[in-house]
Amino acid sequence: MKVIDALRINSGRLNGAIDAVAAINRQADGSCCRVALTDADCEGRRLVLRWLEDAGLDVSIDPIGNIFATRGGSDDAAPVMTGSHLDTVATGGRFDGALGVIGGLEVLRTLNDADIVTRRPITLAIFTNEEGVRFQPDMMGSLVFSGQFDLQQALDARAAGGGPSLAEELQRTGFNGTAPIGEPRPAAYVELHIEQGPILHRTGGVLGAVQSLQGISWQEITINGISNHAGTTPMSMRHDAAYCASRIAVFLRELTQRRDGQLATVGRINLSPNMINVIAREAKLTVDLRNTSNDELRAAEAELQQFLQDLERSERVTIASRRLARTDPVQFDQAIVATIEDTARRLGYPISRMTSGAGHDAQMVARIAPAAMIFVPSVEGISHNPREHTDPAHLEIGANMLLHTLVQLANA
Ligand SMILES: [Zn+2]
């Protein structure tokens, strides 16, 4: 046991592998551009696949292109799984997704070097199309893996802008595997990821034990008023769609001050006719509501609906809202969160419990296995951007945390 406690990952090898993947299709501004199942994404997948095979792992690929690499254990039992994604947005950073995959690979290489046999096998998963830039929905590979999205529906998805189907791209690139969907089914799942938010960086934190993930409610609101002259129309006689849109934005800010843990964003407002001296006839705006509590999220949605009805009456406009997306919050497994905290204590790192503001493959796997996540800091919280950065010391700590958490779970 003492030997295992002293085990540490090879940080030079970890950084070298991250650099090699990041160099693929690197853009002039430093962005990583490996959009799902493009040639660049597949070049990254093939490079990592070669490393997995060189490490002597048992590799399988399922029909949605998810890759699984298993290191055997002493018992013929369900594996402990780690994983993430290799695809990026078009202007991606070096670490989003890649850290979880390459960190997992580094853990398995470290166990190989030390000749350590765990009781349960350990499997590294690379999920297809987490970002959802080219094919929707996002988190597609982990959705299909966890039985929450139909395989055929996923294969029929068309690339944005009328390109090929997902099935055609999988066939073209050779990632149309034959392993049964949902296998191997994990006994537990832990994902290492950069925070992609500012909390750890701003508070001087090193590690987050992620215990929950926010639910997301998206809607588009359309306000129809009456367009008229900005000079000749008395204020009392206006039906001003721009004014109503602004009232909604202010209402939502105040709502977040009244309701626990509530986030609200009006990210887009389109006005027409959108002219300086004309009262707007129509406003279309988007609302993004997030909360870790489904009751709170539902209450916020209901408050907004009531406000829209009142506004419709007082401003004599018509307001319609259309739901664009809705995902429930996820509570990760308390025992795995506790194991992560315990690992941090043993390794001597401070850790705090936190919530994820972004979606991750772990939330999908959480439906079929106890799951949780480990966060390391993102400088200034910047992500999906070439300036995305995590200190190499934090990458090393994250990978060592993953190593000891997986070993703990695999030997339990
Ligand atoms: Zn990610």
Boltz pocket constraint, residues with backbone or C-beta under 6 A from the ligand:
constraints:
  - pocket:
      binder: B
      contacts: [[A, 85], [A, 96], [A, 97], [A, 130], [A, 193], [A, 359], [A, 360]]
      max_distance: 6.0
